[in-house]
Amino acid sequence: MILASQLRKAFNAGTASEKVAISGVDLQVGSGEFVAVIGGNGAGKSTLLNLLAGAILPDEGSIEIDTVAVTRVPEYARAKMVARVFQDPMIGTAPSLTVQENMTLALMRAEGRGLRRALTMSRRDTFRQSLAHLRLGLEDRLDALAGELSGGQRQALSLAMATLCPLKLLLLDEHTAALDPRTSELVMEATVSLISRSELTTLMVTHNMEHALAYASRIIMMNAGQIVADIGADEKKGLTVADLVARFRIKDDRMVLSA
C-alpha cells in the first residue's frame, strides 16, 4: 500500500523562477496494483516518482509505504523498499561489468554491506532463473559484458536487477521510450511478466497511451502538478487512445498528451 497525502514540491522556491511541480497531490495505491501515470511534459509525473523514490523530498505532505512513514527518508535508505528503472537503458547497468556482476551488485546493494562471497554458484542459478522469465536469452549470457548487449537487453537486465530482491514499490520512468517499437513491446511483455509473477506494486510513467491502456490496471492523468483524472479498471475497459486524447484537452485546445 502506497499512501501519499497533500504532496507539494516547488523548485527555486522564493525566487522569480519558482516552479511548483507538485501541488496538493493525494494518491493511494493498493498492493499489487499496476498504475500508469500519463500527462504532458511538465505535468509533474517524474517529480512524483522522484518524491516516492526519495530522490527529492517534499516541501509539504507525507508519504507512507506499507504503513512505514518515509517522507523524510532519503533514496539510499529506501533501497530495500523501492526500485526504479529509468528511460535510458545505459543508466541502470555498468557496461564494463558482466551480466552476472551487475546482478550481484544489485543484490548486494539491497542486502547491505558486509563481508561475504559476492558471486556463488547458487547466485548464478538465481540470476539465470530470473533472466529466463524475460524470454530474451539473457540467461545464457551471464558472462557477457553489459556494454555488449542491445538497448532492449540492457533495459531488461535493469528490470531484472530492480526486482531481484523483494520490493514494496517498483517505479518505471518511461522505461521503454528510448527503444524501437518492437523492442519496446518485448520489454513491456517482460515487465508485465515480472510484475505479475512477483505481484509488485508498480507506478509507470509513460507517454505511450497504448501501453497504459493495454497493460496497466489503472491510469492516472496529471496536469500542472495535480492529478486531474483517475481511471480504474472498469472505466478503462473499452477506452481507446483517441478517447484519452479527447478526454484530456485543456482550455486553450492544446493537447496535454501525445498519441
C-alpha positions as CSV (number, residue, x, y, z in Angstrom):
1,M,0.0,0.0,0.0
2,I,1.3,3.4,-1.0
3,L,-0.3,6.5,0.6
4,A,0.7,10.0,-0.4
5,S,-1.1,12.9,1.2
6,Q,-1.1,16.6,0.2
7,L,2.3,16.5,-1.5
8,R,3.8,19.8,-2.6
9,K,7.2,20.4,-4.3
10,A,8.5,23.7,-5.7
11,F,11.8,24.3,-7.3
12,N,13.7,27.6,-6.9
13,A,11.3,28.4,-4.1
14,G,11.1,32.1,-3.2
15,T,12.7,33.3,-6.4
16,A,11.3,34.8,-9.6
17,S,11.8,31.5,-11.3
18,E,9.9,29.5,-8.7
19,K,8.2,26.4,-10.3
20,V,5.6,24.5,-8.5
21,A,6.0,20.9,-9.8
22,I,3.6,19.1,-7.5
23,S,0.7,20.7,-5.7
24,G,-1.8,19.1,-3.3
25,V,-1.4,15.5,-4.6
26,D,-3.2,12.8,-2.8
27,L,-2.6,9.2,-4.0
28,Q,-3.4,5.8,-2.7
29,V,-2.1,2.7,-4.5
30,G,-3.1,-0.8,-3.3
31,S,-0.7,-3.7,-3.0
32,G,-0.1,-5.3,-6.4
33,E,-1.7,-2.5,-8.4
34,F,-0.1,-1.5,-11.7
35,V,-0.7,2.2,-12.2
36,A,0.2,4.1,-15.4
37,V,0.9,7.8,-14.9
38,I,0.3,9.9,-18.1
39,G,0.3,13.6,-18.9
40,G,2.1,16.2,-20.9
41,N,5.7,17.4,-20.4
42,G,6.0,19.3,-17.2
43,A,2.8,17.8,-15.7
44,G,4.7,16.5,-12.7
45,K,5.0,12.8,-13.5
46,S,8.7,12.4,-12.9
47,T,8.6,14.7,-9.9
48,L,6.0,12.4,-8.4
49,L,8.3,9.4,-9.0
50,N,11.2,11.3,-7.5
51,L,9.3,12.0,-4.4
52,L,8.2,8.4,-4.0
53,A,11.8,7.2,-4.6
54,G,13.2,9.7,-2.1
55,A,15.4,11.3,-4.8
56,I,13.9,14.6,-3.7
57,L,11.9,15.4,-0.5
58,P,8.5,17.2,-0.5
59,D,8.1,20.7,0.8
60,E,4.8,19.6,2.3
61,G,2.8,16.5,2.7
62,S,3.6,12.9,3.7
63,I,4.4,9.5,2.1
64,E,3.9,6.0,3.6
65,I,4.9,2.7,2.1
66,D,3.2,-0.2,3.7
67,T,2.3,2.0,6.7
68,V,6.0,3.0,7.1
69,A,6.5,6.8,7.1
70,V,9.2,7.6,4.6
71,T,8.5,11.3,3.9
72,R,12.0,12.3,5.1
73,V,13.8,9.1,4.3
74,P,16.4,9.6,1.6
75,E,16.7,7.5,-1.6
76,Y,19.6,5.3,-0.4
77,A,17.7,4.3,2.8
78,R,14.6,3.3,0.7
79,A,16.7,0.8,-1.4
80,K,15.2,-2.2,0.2
81,M,11.7,-1.0,-0.4
82,V,11.8,0.9,-3.7
83,A,13.4,0.2,-7.0
84,R,13.5,2.3,-10.2
85,V,14.1,1.8,-13.9
86,F,14.9,4.9,-15.9
87,Q,14.3,5.8,-19.6
88,D,17.9,5.5,-20.7
89,P,19.0,1.8,-20.9
90,M,22.6,2.8,-20.2
91,I,21.8,4.3,-16.7
92,G,20.8,1.1,-14.9
93,T,23.8,-1.1,-15.7
94,A,27.6,-0.9,-15.6
95,P,28.8,-1.5,-19.2
96,S,32.3,-2.8,-18.2
97,L,30.8,-5.5,-15.9
98,T,29.2,-8.8,-16.9
99,V,25.6,-9.5,-16.7
100,Q,26.1,-11.6,-13.5
101,E,28.4,-9.0,-12.0
102,N,25.7,-6.3,-12.5
103,M,23.1,-8.5,-10.9
104,T,25.5,-9.3,-8.0
105,L,25.9,-5.6,-7.3
106,A,22.1,-5.1,-7.4
107,L,21.7,-8.0,-4.9
108,M,24.4,-6.7,-2.5
109,R,23.0,-3.2,-2.7
110,A,19.7,-4.4,-1.4
111,E,21.2,-6.7,1.2
112,G,23.5,-4.0,2.6
113,R,27.2,-4.1,3.4
114,G,29.1,-7.0,4.9
115,L,31.9,-9.4,4.3
116,R,30.7,-12.3,2.2
117,R,31.4,-14.0,-1.1
118,A,29.8,-11.9,-3.8
119,L,29.3,-14.4,-6.6
120,T,28.4,-18.0,-5.8
121,M,27.0,-20.9,-7.8
122,S,23.7,-20.5,-6.0
123,R,23.5,-16.9,-7.0
124,R,24.3,-17.8,-10.6
125,D,21.4,-20.2,-10.6
126,T,19.2,-17.5,-9.2
127,F,20.3,-15.0,-11.8
128,R,19.7,-17.5,-14.6
129,Q,16.2,-18.3,-13.4
130,S,15.3,-14.6,-13.0
131,L,16.6,-13.8,-16.5
132,A,14.9,-16.8,-18.1
133,H,11.5,-15.3,-17.2
134,L,12.3,-12.3,-19.5
135,R,12.5,-14.6,-22.6
136,L,15.3,-12.5,-24.2
137,G,18.0,-15.1,-23.9
138,L,20.0,-13.3,-21.2
139,E,20.1,-16.4,-19.0
140,D,22.7,-17.8,-21.5
141,R,24.8,-14.6,-21.4
142,L,25.7,-14.3,-17.8
143,D,29.4,-13.8,-18.7
144,A,28.7,-11.2,-21.4
145,L,29.6,-7.6,-20.7
146,A,26.5,-5.4,-20.3
147,G,28.0,-2.9,-22.7
148,E,27.8,-5.6,-25.5
149,L,24.0,-6.0,-25.0
150,S,21.4,-4.3,-27.1
151,G,19.4,-1.4,-25.6
152,G,16.4,-3.6,-25.0
153,Q,18.5,-6.3,-23.4
154,R,20.1,-3.8,-21.1
155,Q,16.8,-2.4,-20.1
156,A,15.5,-5.9,-19.4
157,L,18.6,-6.5,-17.3
158,S,17.8,-3.3,-15.4
159,L,14.4,-4.7,-14.8
160,A,15.8,-8.0,-13.5
161,M,18.2,-6.2,-11.3
162,A,15.5,-3.9,-9.9
163,T,13.2,-6.9,-9.0
164,L,15.9,-9.3,-7.8
165,C,15.0,-8.8,-4.1
166,P,11.5,-8.4,-2.6
167,L,10.2,-4.9,-3.1
168,K,7.4,-2.8,-1.8
169,L,7.3,-0.5,-4.9
170,L,8.6,-0.5,-8.4
171,L,8.9,2.8,-10.3
172,L,9.2,2.8,-14.1
173,D,10.2,6.1,-15.5
174,E,9.4,5.9,-19.3
175,H,11.5,2.8,-19.4
176,T,10.5,1.9,-23.0
177,A,10.6,5.4,-24.5
178,A,14.2,5.1,-25.9
179,L,13.6,1.7,-27.6
180,D,12.3,0.9,-31.0
181,P,8.7,-0.2,-31.3
182,R,9.4,-4.0,-31.5
183,T,11.9,-3.9,-28.6
184,S,9.6,-1.7,-26.6
185,E,6.9,-4.4,-26.8
186,L,9.3,-7.1,-25.8
187,V,10.4,-5.1,-22.8
188,M,6.8,-4.4,-21.8
189,E,6.0,-8.1,-22.0
190,A,9.0,-8.8,-19.8
191,T,7.8,-6.0,-17.5
192,V,4.3,-7.5,-17.1
193,S,5.7,-10.9,-16.6
194,L,8.0,-9.7,-13.7
195,I,5.2,-7.6,-12.1
196,S,2.6,-10.4,-12.3
197,R,5.0,-13.1,-11.0
198,S,6.1,-11.1,-8.0
199,E,2.8,-9.2,-7.5
200,L,4.6,-6.0,-7.5
201,T,3.0,-2.6,-6.7
202,T,4.1,-0.5,-9.7
203,L,3.9,3.0,-11.0
204,M,4.8,3.5,-14.6
205,V,5.2,7.0,-16.1
206,T,4.6,6.7,-19.9
207,H,3.8,8.8,-22.9
208,N,2.7,5.6,-24.7
209,M,-1.0,5.6,-24.1
210,E,-1.4,2.2,-25.9
211,H,0.8,0.7,-23.2
212,A,-1.2,2.5,-20.5
213,L,-4.4,1.1,-21.8
214,A,-3.1,-2.4,-22.6
215,Y,-1.1,-3.2,-19.5
216,A,-2.0,-1.0,-16.5
217,S,-4.8,-1.9,-14.2
218,R,-5.4,1.8,-13.5
219,I,-4.5,5.1,-15.2
220,I,-3.7,8.4,-13.5
221,M,-3.5,11.6,-15.6
222,M,-1.5,14.6,-14.3
223,N,-1.6,18.2,-15.4
224,A,0.1,21.3,-13.9
225,G,1.4,19.2,-10.9
226,Q,-2.0,17.8,-10.0
227,I,-3.9,14.5,-10.6
228,V,-6.8,15.5,-12.8
229,A,-8.2,12.1,-13.5
230,D,-8.1,8.6,-12.0
231,I,-9.4,5.8,-14.3
232,G,-10.0,2.4,-12.7
233,A,-10.0,-1.0,-14.4
234,D,-13.8,-1.0,-15.1
235,E,-13.8,2.5,-16.6
236,K,-10.7,1.8,-18.6
237,K,-12.4,-1.1,-20.5
238,G,-13.3,-0.1,-24.0
239,L,-11.3,3.1,-23.9
240,T,-9.1,3.9,-26.9
241,V,-6.1,6.2,-27.3
242,A,-8.5,8.7,-29.1
243,D,-10.8,8.6,-26.1
244,L,-7.9,9.5,-23.8
245,V,-6.7,12.3,-26.0
246,A,-10.2,13.7,-26.3
247,R,-10.8,13.5,-22.6
248,F,-7.7,15.5,-21.7
249,R,-7.9,18.6,-23.7
250,I,-7.2,21.8,-21.8
251,K,-8.9,25.1,-22.2
252,D,-6.7,26.5,-24.9
253,D,-7.4,23.5,-27.0
254,R,-3.8,22.3,-26.7
255,M,-3.3,18.6,-26.2
256,V,-1.7,17.6,-23.0
257,L,-1.0,14.1,-24.2
258,S,0.7,12.8,-27.3
259,A,-0.7,9.9,-29.3
